[in-house]
Amino acid sequence: MGEGVIGRAENQTDEFVDMVDVAVATYDDAEELLSITFSYIETLKPGQTQTFEAYLNYYPYSLSEVADVDVRGYGYVFEE
């Protein structure tokens, strides 16, 4: 499919986490932002680990320009 980031997200809580957005930001060696892309995980059970993939080949820069990658996950806990 292309170049990207493959990682694992882990739910370290004792609650179900829904609609997990994984944001992947890339930076050059001057710490300037090159891109932000997202991946999505539907649900993570307590203690569950899930693989995600975020592709970087849709952006107008060479992957050789990427000096750093920052990955963050954001999820929601819905009250029943």
Buried (B, 14 or more C-beta within 10 A) or exposed (E): EEEBBEBEBEBEEEEBBEBBBBBBBBBEEEEEEBBEBEBEBEEBEEEBEBEBEBBBEEBEEEEEEBEEBEBEBEBEEEEE
